[in-house]
């Protein structure tokens, strides 16, 4: 009731203030059906997901944003997954802006503020303070350069991706170049990131260089985005060195390279390879990725991983995609088919599957089917 009252009040206010206040968002109904290898094991969980994006523009140089994520879970995941409510309400920012309003055996209602920022622009300067997304990634699936806001690619329902409590200063030195400095602080003393990036264009390639402090490590990295003839070519590399006892410690190298190409008939193909030096060749649990918080140092639990996606639009309102992830470690694989259908204006229907396998022991680790209906406003 309070949400609807707030929506009504802000809508009236926006009309009176000549479009200085804007409200967008969506309501999604996501059904999850999961089983391991037999349909008798079938479990289900339903998620009602609402997002409210408020934007206030008092002047040409100043913008304020507040974005709230409301989620209601009920079903087997709430009852059967240990620590499920704690995982959903996890907030690593300076302030805990995630609340489990209802938390019992049958139902979980969580409300989270994942954007709360003020942005100031003037000439070549762009300054943002508050909870925001500092996106330094260039690849589609694995981003070793995205040290501030690493996201889990299997969480496809969270398109906005996590935010950080940070200060971000960007200075544009030219049409295709800029210097950027960002600093993030979390709850613990070691949860801090302070880094700088220089981005420029050379030989038709966008290139970025980064350096700074990543939690308990020094980090240096680079990324690029350009073309090999008619194919897109991108890559990222980050190298982490512990600044305490670095002579006896293990440094970590994380790197990814991707190529994508669109055919004239509409078929799109994307491939990427990830190398993670911190992963043990004999370890890693692919089935646990769904509820794992990833980091720039550990984007996959395997030393080598490959991703391949084929996608096409049958019509402007009907699209399909088939994605797969493979690692030589125990021949682990994830198969991800999806269908998107635009039912009507602002209404979208999605079917997504996620199946987890280890072919070395011929194990099916889990199968999930998601059915989602979304209304955007």
N, C-alpha and C positions, 0 to 999 in steps of 0.2 A: 504493500500500500504506500509506503514512504517513497519507493522508487517511482511509482506512477505520479505521486504528488510533486516530486522533484522534477520529473519530466514536464509536467503541465506548467509549473511555475517558470522553468527556464525557457520553455517555448514562448510563453507570453512575454517574458523579459526580452528575448531575442527579437521579437517582432517590434517591441517598443524601442529598442536600441539600434535600429537600422542595421540589422544583420552583423553586429559586432560579436555576437555569441552564436556559436554553431554547435549542433548536436547531430552526431551520426552514430551508427552502431549496428548491431544485429541480434537476432535471437536464433539459436540453433538447437535442434533436437537430435542428439547423437545416440544411436543404439549400438551396443557392442555385444557380439555373440562370440564366445570363445570355447575351444575344446583342445585337447592334446592330440589324440589320434583316433578317438571314437566319439560318435555323436551322443552316446549315452552320458558323456562327461560335460555336455553342453551347459555353459553358464552364461548369464546375461547381466548387463549393467546399462542403465540409461543415464545420460548426461543432458541436462537442460542448461544451455550456455548462453548467457546474455552479456553483451558488451556495450558500454556507454562511453562515447568519446566526446568530451566537451572541449571546445576551443574558443578562447576569448582573444580578440584582436583589438586592443584599445587604440593602437596607432600603427603606422606603416612599419615601424621598427621593432615593435614589441608584440609578442604572442605568448599566451599562457595556455597550457594544456593539462587536462585532468582526464584520465581514462581508467574506468573501473571494470573489472572482470567479475561477474557473478556466475557461480556454477552450483548446480544441484545434482548430486549423485545419488542414485539408489539402485540396489541390486546386489549381485554376488560379490563384486569387487569390494564394496563397502564392508561386507560381512566377513569375507574370507582372506583378504590380503592383510597380513600383519603390518601395522604402521601406515596404513593407507591414508588416514586423515592427516597424520603428521607430514607425509610426503606432499599432499595437496596444499597444505597451509605453509609449507616451507618458504621463508623469506630471508634472504641473506643480505638485505640492505642495512643501512645504518638504523633506520626505523623499521619496525615490523608492521607492515601495512597489509597483512593478510590475516583474516579472521574466520575461524570456523564458527559460524553463528548457530548452526544446528549440527551436532555431532553425536549420533547414536548408532546403534547396531544396524539400523535399516536405512538411514538417510544421512547425507552429509551436505550441508549448505555452506559454501565458502565464498567470501567476497574479498577481492584483492585490488588494491590500487597499484597498477604496474607502470603508469606514466603520471608524473606530476612535475611539471617543468615550466620554466620561463625562458624564452628565447629572445635575444636581442641581436638585431642586425643593423649595421651602419657601414656603408661603403664596402670595403673588403673584409670587414670583421663580422664574425658570426659567433655569438657566445650563448651557450645553453647551460643552465644550472638546474639540477633536480633529477628526478628519476626519469631516465631516458634510455634509448637504445643507441649505443655507440657501435656502429656497424663498420668494421674494418675488413670484413670478408669480401672476397672477389669471386670465389667458386660457388656453385649451386648447392653442393651436398656437404663437403668437408672444408672447414675454414680454419687452418692453423693460425692465420693472422687475426682472427676474430677473438682477441684475448679478453675483451670486456664482456661479451654477451654470447658465450657458446650456447648453442641450442641443440636439442635432441631431434634429429630429422624424422624420427618415427612419430613424434607428436605433431602430426599434420593438422590437427584441429586448432593449433595455436599459431596462426599465421603471423601475428604481430611479434612474436618471440619475446624473450625476457628483457627486462630493463635493468639499469644500474643506477645507484645513487652516485652521481658523478658531476664533475665540472668539465665542460668541453669548450675549447677555444679554437676556432678556425680562422686562419688569415690567408686570403686568396692572393697569391703573388702574380697570377696571370689568369688567362682564360681557362687553362687546363692544368694549373698547378696550385698547390696550397700547402701550408704548414699547419699541422693540427697537433694540439696537446690536450690530453685528457687525463683525469685523475678520478679514481673510484675508491671508496672506502666501504668495507663491510662491517659485520659485527665484531669479528675477532681481530686481534692485532696484526695477524699475518695475512688477513684478507684485504689486501690493498693492491691496486694496480695504478702505476703512474707511467705513462708512455707518450712518446711523440712519433708523429708520422710525417714524412715528406712525400707528397704525391705530385707526379709530373707526367708529361707525355713526351715520348721519344720514339721516332720511327713508327708512328701510328699505334704505339702501345702505351696504355696507361700503366705506369709503374709506381709502386709505393715501397718505401723503406721505413721500417719501424724499429724502435729501440726503447728500452725502459725497464721497469721493475714489475715482475709478475709474481705476486705473492712472495714466495721465498726464493725466487730466481731472478737473475738478469735475463732479459730476452732480447734477441735481435731477429729481424725477419725481413722478408721481401715478398712482393706479390706483383703479378702482371696480368694484363688482359688485352688481347689483341686478336689478330686473325692469321691463320695459315691458309693463304689463298681465300677460299670461300668458307672455311671452317673457323669457328671460334676457338681460341686457344687461351687458357687461363691457368694460373698456378700460384701457389702460396707455399712459403717455407718459413718455419720459426724454429729457433734454437734456444733452448733453455739451459742456463748454467746456475746452479745454486750458489748464492753469495756467501753462505756460511759453510766452511769446510769444503770449498770447491775443488781442492786438490785431490781429495779422496772420494768425491761424490760422482754420481753418474749423470752425465749430461743427457738431455733429451732432444731429439730431432723429430719434428713433425712436418710432413710435407705432402702436398696434394697437387695433382696435375689433371686438367680436364680438357676434353675436346667435344664440341657440339657442332651439328650440321643439320640444316633444314633443307629437305628436298622440295622440288617444285610441286610435287603431287600433294604436299602437305605433311609428309612424314618427317618427324623430328627425332634425331638420335643424339644421346648425350652419354659420354663415358668418362669415368674418373678413376684415378688410382690414388690410394693413401698409403703412406709409410709412417709407422709409429714405432720409434726405436725403444720406447719404454715398455712395450708389451712383450710378455714372455711367449715364445713360440708354441709352448705346450698348454698355455692357459687361455682363458677367455670364455665367457658364457654369452652367446648371442641372444638367448631367450630373455636375459635380464636387461637388455638394452632399453626396453619399453619404459621401465621405471628407474632409469639410471640418470644421474646428473653428470653430464659429460663436461670435460674441460678442454682447453686448447692443447694441453699436453697429452690428452688421452681421448681422442675422438672416436676410437674403436678399441675393443679389447684385444685386437690382433696386430701383429707387426705389419702384415700386408693385407690390404682390402681393395676390392674392385667394385665399381658401381656401373650399371648399364641401364639406360632407360630408352624405350621407344614410345613415342606419343603421336597422336594424329587426331584431327577433327573430322568426324564424319560429316557434320554440318556445323554452322556457327553456334548451335546450341547443344551439340552432343560431342563430347571429347573422351577419348580413352588413353590410358597410359599403362605400360607394363615396365616395372622396375625390378631389378635384382641386385643383390649384394652378395659377393662371394669372397671367402678367405680360405687360403690353403690350410690354415690351422683346423684340424679335424674336418676339413672340407665343409666348413660352416657356410650356410646360405640363408638369405632372406628373400622371399618372393613377394612382390607388392603390386598386384593389379589394381586398377581404379577406373571408374566411369564417372563422368560429370555430365549432368543434364540440366539445362536451364528450363525450369518448368514454366515460369512466367517472369515478368519484370520484377526484379529483386528477389525472386524465389529460385533456389538452386538445390538440386538433389545430387548426392554423392554416394557411391559405393566404393569402399576401399577394403582390400584384404591384406593381411600380413601373416605369412607362414614362415616358421623357423625350423631349419633342418640341420642335422649333422650327418653327412653321408658316410663318414668314416665308420661309424657304428650303426648306420642306417636307422637313425633316430628321428622321429618327428617330435620336435620340442614344443610346438604349439601352433594353433591356427586361430586367427581372429578375423571376423567380418564386421566392418563398421558401416552403418547406414545413417546418413545425415541429411536432414532437411534444414535449409537456412533461409531466413528472411532478413534482408538488409534494409536499413532505413537511413 
